[in-house]
Amino acid sequence: MTEPSTESDPVEALPAAAVEEKSGWSVVWLIPLVAVVIGGWLAYKALTEKGPEITIVFSSAQGLEAGKTKVKYKDVEVGKVTSVAFNEDLSKVVVTAELHPTMRDHLREGTRFWVVTARLAAGEVSGLGTLLSGAYIAMDPARSGKPRRHFQGLDKAPVITGDVPGTRFELEAESLGSVEVGSPVYYRKIRVGQVEEYELEKDGSGILFKIFIKSPYDQLVRENTRFWNASGIDVRMDAEGFRLRTESLVSVLIGGIAFDTPHNLERSGRARPGTRFRLYASREDTLQAEYHRKEYYLIYFDGSVRGLKVGAPVLIRGIEVGKVIDVKFEFDVDTLQFRIPVLIEIEPERIHLVGEGAKDGKRSYDEELVASGLRAQLQTGNLLTGQLLVSLDMHPDAPPAQIQIVNGYKVIPSVPGAIDQLKRSLLGMLQRIQRLPLEEITANLNATLEGTSRIANSRELMDSLRHLNATLAEVERIGHRLNESALPELDDMLAEARATLDNVRGLVRPGAPIYEELMVMMKELAAAARSLRTMTDYLEQHPEALLKGKRP
């Protein structure tokens, strides 16, 4: 083989590439840069337009579904549930929801969430729209407070939402009664608010209610306003009689509270939000003035106290000055006697003192009153129910007594009640009747009746009655004859006598001759009488004139 000759190769040599360096950036990099900018803008837009994410803890997830259940405020959709899960110990349900960006500034302490479903309760029907659309989570935004993203859901819908104008107050009561959450609050039978919640006092002494009064009715709540329990039907049959009172049918079913400002108190300023008031048991209790001074006394009764209850009024001449606090039953082993001590409470401020000694208002006059005859007595307050009351009054005829001290209490003496006195009077009457000789009286009465019967059935009495009938018949006949004959003659005689009197009256009238003569005769008789009186007076002074004659 032979090597080819290079001189005869027609292929020419390839040219060499020339490499040059350029400054600046290439147009090629513009495309990824634009992509990065667009991606960043889209990410920023997505982040800024995405609403806040919150978690709500509920007791159960009834009716809640991820991706379907909505969050609403005033029936306007403001978010949606994104997930529903359990907490660590499976005791609660944690609901995650994404809200609209406009709600970001309203997620604060005090914001409330609850599940809205169809609800039918006494006096209220709500959530009927959820029967078709399904349950949803309602929101009540707070106006102030620190921002929050984790919330505790409510088991029930709140009674009053934050957008309702009004004022909240607190009421303290001894017991719950028939008042419940949602119970109405009335002002003169107009529904002006509701009970929001209640709780037991920390020391367990009572119940604290929180109520809401809507505007403008909240302006009616003054510092001296009185609240009372208007629940159900107030039926009372006590020593003061029978009473029936109710506010409305709703208050009968679910309870209620009413309030008013008494006109007999000085008008005070408007109550501030959160002011605490006392909740009275009834309207009658609000009308009673509050007295701070209280004095306690013991009364021992010997007779029956059936019908005397704790709380019965204590009266002085019909005016209530206190009440019965306690009634006990004791047996004295030394004297083998039963006795009933009754503890009463007197409010001295109910009694207005007058006179010079009234300046010392703290002085007690009980010892002087008891020494003067002050006694306690049981009286019937209601004949229908038989309930008793304690009456304090003056009994001057009562045996003398003085105040004694027993177990630290002053003892007011007592006198038997009206019923006991009536029993004693009847017993005394029966005893006197028993002492009467009833057998002897009965025998005498029987003898008298027998004698009366013999006389009434005797023949002599019958004959006498027949003679009497005959006599009466004869008298009747004589009367008829007199009517027929004697009476006309008697009428004529009376007419003649009347004419004679008329003639005599004409003769003696003034101006008639006989009248003038009579007047002259009367004057002469008067003169003779004066002369006779003069002579009599002279003879009394000079009796010797009858023998010697009148001295010259």
Secondary structure, DSSP 8 states (H G I E B T S, - for coil): -----STT---------------S--GGGHHHHHHHHHHHHHHHHHHHHS--EEEEEES--TT--TTT-EEEETTEEEEEEEEEEE-TTSSSEEEEEEE-GGGGGG-BTT-EEEEE--EEETTEEE-TTHHHH--EEEEE--SSS-B-SEEE-BSS--SS-TTS-EEEEEEEESS-TT--TT-EEEETTEEEEEEEEEEE-TTSS-EEEEEEEETTGGGG-BTT-EEEE--S-EEEEETTEEEEE-S-HHHHHH--EEEE--TTS----B--TT-EEEEESSHHHHHS------EEEEEEE-S--TT--TT-EEEETTEEEEEEEEE--EEETTTTEEEEEEEEEE-GGGS---SGGGG-TT---HHHHHHHTEEEEEEES-TTT--EEEEEEE-TTS-----EEETTEEE--B---HHHHHHHHHHHHHHHHHHS-HHHHHHHHHHHHHHHHHHHH-HHHHHHHHHHHHHHHHHHHHHHHIIIIIHHHHHHHHHHHHHHHHHHHHHTSTTSHHHHHHHHHHHHHHHHHHHHHHHHHHHHH-TTHHHH----
